[in-house]
Amino acid sequence: MQVSEELKQLKDLQKVLAKKYEIEKLKEDKPKELGGLADSLEKYKKELVEINEENEAQKTKVAALRAELDEAVRTRESGEKGMDAISTHREYEVLGKQISDAKEKEDSLRKVLLVEEKKLSELSDRLSGQESLIKMTSDAVKASQDGINAELDKYNEELSQLAKEEAKSSEGIDGETIIKFQRIIRRNSNGIVAVKGNVCDGCHMILPDQFANEVRRGEKLLFCPYCSRILFYEEAENVASNYFSDNTGSLLDDDEESEESEIDGDDDFGALADEE
């Protein structure tokens, strides 16, 4: 395959891969949209448990107060009935004190019970409100999940079609070149750039004259030793003056070297080219 034909095919493949990786990123991020709603739902459920526990404790407290009030009422009524049977002043005083104490306790318990029953009613309302909130949030989560699933189905269909286009665009191209190119496109959506003069139009680094001439001859695919993109030659009358020079003795700074090592694996882009 001629280099010009291979470059044209790689440009077609570049469009497919860029779209593919974009959709894969969207597909990966889509479920995260549910995160806020799902977190809220879990929070509301936890709060429901706490409110329910408080409500049950309040029920127990109210029940105990009601039982104590009933006992005070029985004591008072018993004393009042016994008044008809007393025969001495001393008995009258004792029974009168019993009735008075029971009445005082009864009145006090009624006041306390009124407050605690109000608390119980408020807790019951909070419980109902929390259950309604959970139901509403659950419905929202389900609706959101349905929407996300529909989007994921759409992405899967697009990826399936792109896989066919990728296979077609990859026909006849060396497998190692394809792997390198895929790595490049994952990092840079534009993986094929021009060399203008002796400057890479991707990273704006000045290339050695001999290497730039090799790119110009177009006899084989060549990769930029700085940014790893595939290069083709393009005539340029003027080259911007703010390009970087390679006279520093190092092609890449430490961060770029580290990044390149991830892309290249065991490959050495310093070799600059893959033989067809």
VMD Tcl script that draws the C-alpha trace (Angstrom):
set ca {
  {0.00 0.00 0.00}
  {1.35 3.45 -0.93}
  {2.05 5.77 2.00}
  {-0.34 8.37 0.58}
  {-3.11 5.76 0.43}
  {-2.29 4.56 3.94}
  {-2.41 8.12 5.25}
  {-5.79 8.66 3.62}
  {-7.05 5.44 5.18}
  {-5.65 6.42 8.57}
  {-7.43 9.78 8.34}
  {-10.69 7.91 7.82}
  {-9.82 5.65 10.74}
  {-8.99 8.70 12.85}
  {-12.55 10.04 12.47}
  {-13.98 6.68 13.48}
  {-11.69 6.26 16.48}
  {-12.22 9.82 17.72}
  {-15.98 9.29 17.61}
  {-15.66 5.87 19.22}
  {-13.60 7.15 22.15}
  {-15.95 10.11 22.60}
  {-18.94 7.79 22.86}
  {-17.08 5.41 25.19}
  {-16.36 8.35 27.50}
  {-20.02 9.43 27.40}
  {-21.07 5.85 28.11}
  {-18.69 5.66 31.08}
  {-19.89 8.99 32.52}
  {-23.62 8.50 31.93}
  {-24.37 6.37 35.04}
  {-22.71 9.06 37.18}
  {-25.70 11.32 36.45}
  {-27.72 9.07 38.74}
  {-25.28 9.56 41.60}
  {-26.92 12.60 43.22}
  {-30.43 11.16 43.16}
  {-29.29 7.74 44.36}
  {-27.31 9.31 47.20}
  {-30.34 11.39 48.22}
  {-32.52 8.29 48.23}
  {-30.13 6.44 50.51}
  {-29.97 9.46 52.81}
  {-33.77 9.67 53.01}
  {-34.03 5.96 53.79}
  {-31.50 6.31 56.60}
  {-33.44 9.27 58.00}
  {-36.65 7.23 57.80}
  {-35.12 4.53 60.00}
  {-34.07 7.15 62.55}
  {-37.50 8.84 62.57}
  {-39.23 5.47 62.90}
  {-37.04 4.52 65.86}
  {-37.81 7.86 67.52}
  {-41.51 7.39 66.78}
  {-41.56 3.91 68.35}
  {-39.79 5.21 71.45}
  {-42.32 8.03 71.72}
  {-45.20 5.56 71.39}
  {-43.77 3.58 74.30}
  {-43.42 6.73 76.38}
  {-47.01 7.85 75.68}
  {-48.36 4.38 76.44}
  {-46.55 4.40 79.81}
  {-47.96 7.85 80.65}
  {-51.47 6.74 79.74}
  {-51.14 3.69 81.99}
  {-49.87 5.87 84.83}
  {-52.75 8.32 84.30}
  {-55.28 5.48 84.33}
  {-53.83 4.30 87.64}
  {-54.08 7.82 89.10}
  {-57.70 8.08 87.96}
  {-58.54 4.71 89.51}
  {-56.89 5.73 92.78}
  {-58.86 9.00 92.89}
  {-62.16 7.31 92.01}
  {-61.55 4.56 94.55}
  {-60.92 7.15 97.24}
  {-64.03 9.12 96.33}
  {-66.16 6.00 96.57}
  {-64.63 5.13 99.92}
  {-65.65 8.48 101.43}
  {-69.15 7.14 102.09}
  {-67.80 4.31 104.24}
  {-65.50 6.26 106.61}
  {-66.52 6.64 110.25}
  {-63.77 8.71 111.91}
  {-62.20 12.08 111.30}
  {-58.77 10.47 111.05}
  {-59.96 8.14 108.26}
  {-61.47 11.15 106.51}
  {-58.16 13.04 106.61}
  {-56.17 10.06 105.31}
  {-58.59 9.34 102.51}
  {-58.88 13.02 101.62}
  {-55.08 13.24 101.31}
  {-55.12 10.15 99.07}
  {-57.76 11.67 96.83}
  {-55.96 15.03 96.73}
  {-52.61 13.45 95.82}
  {-54.23 11.29 93.17}
  {-56.00 14.32 91.69}
  {-52.81 16.37 91.65}
  {-50.92 13.54 89.98}
  {-53.76 13.02 87.50}
  {-53.72 16.70 86.50}
  {-49.93 16.71 86.15}
  {-49.97 13.55 84.05}
  {-52.66 14.95 81.77}
  {-50.49 18.00 81.04}
  {-47.38 15.90 80.38}
  {-49.39 13.45 78.28}
  {-50.77 16.29 76.18}
  {-47.23 17.46 75.35}
  {-45.96 13.97 74.59}
  {-48.98 13.09 72.44}
  {-48.33 16.24 70.41}
  {-44.71 15.11 69.90}
  {-45.99 11.70 68.81}
  {-48.36 13.31 66.33}
  {-45.53 15.42 64.89}
  {-43.31 12.35 64.56}
  {-46.13 10.51 62.82}
  {-46.45 13.40 60.36}
  {-42.67 13.42 59.79}
  {-42.77 9.68 59.20}
  {-45.51 10.04 56.58}
  {-43.68 12.94 54.95}
  {-40.42 10.99 54.81}
  {-42.17 8.00 53.25}
  {-43.70 10.29 50.62}
  {-40.28 11.84 49.94}
  {-38.73 8.41 49.51}
  {-41.51 7.36 47.13}
  {-41.08 10.51 45.05}
  {-37.27 10.15 44.96}
  {-37.54 6.44 44.09}
  {-39.79 7.31 41.16}
  {-37.29 9.96 40.03}
  {-34.41 7.47 40.30}
  {-36.33 4.93 38.24}
  {-37.23 7.50 35.58}
  {-33.63 8.69 35.45}
  {-32.35 5.12 35.26}
  {-34.75 4.37 32.41}
  {-33.47 7.44 30.57}
  {-29.86 6.45 31.18}
  {-30.53 2.91 29.95}
  {-32.09 4.31 26.79}
  {-29.01 6.49 26.23}
  {-26.69 3.53 26.87}
  {-28.62 1.43 24.35}
  {-28.18 4.23 21.82}
  {-24.44 4.44 22.55}
  {-24.09 0.67 22.16}
  {-25.78 0.81 18.76}
  {-23.46 3.60 17.66}
  {-20.41 1.72 18.94}
  {-21.53 -1.39 17.09}
  {-21.73 0.57 13.83}
  {-18.39 2.27 14.51}
  {-16.77 -1.14 15.12}
  {-17.72 -2.12 11.57}
  {-16.36 1.15 10.19}
  {-13.18 0.72 12.23}
  {-12.65 -2.78 10.85}
  {-13.15 -1.51 7.30}
  {-10.84 1.48 7.78}
  {-8.16 -0.77 9.30}
  {-8.00 -3.22 6.41}
  {-4.51 -3.62 5.01}
  {-2.80 -1.54 7.69}
  {-0.11 -3.17 9.83}
  {-1.46 -4.27 13.21}
  {1.32 -2.59 15.16}
  {0.62 0.70 13.38}
  {-3.06 0.38 14.27}
  {-2.25 -0.17 17.96}
  {0.08 2.85 18.02}
  {-2.50 4.95 16.20}
  {-5.25 3.95 18.63}
  {-3.08 5.05 21.55}
  {-2.37 8.36 19.85}
  {-6.05 9.09 19.15}
  {-7.02 8.27 22.73}
  {-4.78 11.14 23.81}
  {-5.10 13.45 20.81}
  {-8.15 13.35 18.58}
  {-5.94 14.64 15.75}
  {-3.25 12.00 15.31}
  {-2.05 12.94 11.81}
  {-0.36 16.31 11.45}
  {1.71 18.18 8.88}
  {5.38 18.97 8.95}
  {5.79 22.53 7.70}
  {9.37 23.35 6.89}
  {10.93 21.19 9.56}
  {8.36 21.93 12.29}
  {5.72 19.48 13.58}
  {2.35 21.20 13.37}
  {1.09 19.10 16.28}
  {3.58 19.93 19.04}
  {5.42 22.82 17.27}
  {8.81 21.25 17.88}
  {11.61 21.69 15.35}
  {12.56 18.38 13.75}
  {16.05 17.42 12.60}
  {16.57 18.37 8.95}
  {17.34 14.81 7.88}
  {14.15 13.52 9.50}
  {12.04 16.31 8.01}
  {13.42 15.39 4.58}
  {12.41 11.76 5.17}
  {8.87 12.91 5.91}
  {8.94 15.01 2.75}
  {9.97 12.02 0.62}
  {6.94 10.14 1.93}
  {8.42 6.68 1.49}
  {7.16 5.32 4.81}
  {5.02 6.26 7.78}
  {6.92 8.37 10.28}
  {6.02 9.36 13.81}
  {6.98 12.62 15.50}
  {9.66 11.85 18.12}
  {8.14 14.52 20.39}
  {4.35 14.05 20.27}
  {4.18 10.62 18.57}
  {1.70 11.77 15.88}
  {1.92 10.45 12.34}
  {3.49 13.02 10.03}
  {3.04 14.14 6.42}
  {4.83 16.95 4.64}
  {3.20 20.23 3.72}
  {4.91 23.14 2.03}
  {4.92 26.32 4.10}
  {6.32 29.69 3.12}
  {6.58 31.02 6.68}
  {7.02 29.11 9.93}
  {6.03 30.83 13.18}
  {8.94 32.07 15.25}
  {7.62 30.79 18.56}
  {8.31 27.12 17.89}
  {10.47 25.16 20.33}
  {13.99 24.22 19.45}
  {15.54 20.80 20.05}
  {18.91 22.33 20.95}
  {18.26 21.80 24.65}
  {19.61 18.30 24.41}
  {16.29 16.70 25.35}
  {13.35 15.87 23.13}
  {10.79 15.93 25.92}
  {10.57 17.15 29.47}
  {10.12 14.56 32.22}
  {6.30 14.74 32.18}
  {6.13 14.29 28.42}
  {8.61 11.42 28.54}
  {6.48 9.69 31.13}
  {3.38 10.23 29.02}
  {5.11 8.89 25.91}
  {6.25 5.76 27.73}
  {2.59 4.97 28.44}
  {1.72 5.35 24.78}
  {4.71 3.51 23.34}
  {4.94 0.58 25.71}
  {8.00 -1.32 24.45}
  {7.99 0.58 21.14}
  {10.63 3.22 20.58}
  {9.21 6.22 18.78}
  {12.74 7.47 18.69}
  {13.10 5.04 15.82}
  {10.66 7.39 14.10}
  {9.17 4.96 11.66}
  {7.49 1.66 11.08}
  {8.56 -0.15 7.97}
  {5.61 -1.06 5.71}
}
mol new
graphics top color blue
foreach p $ca { graphics top sphere $p radius 0.5 }
foreach p [lrange $ca 0 end-1] q [lrange $ca 1 end] { graphics top cylinder $p $q radius 0.2 }
display resetview
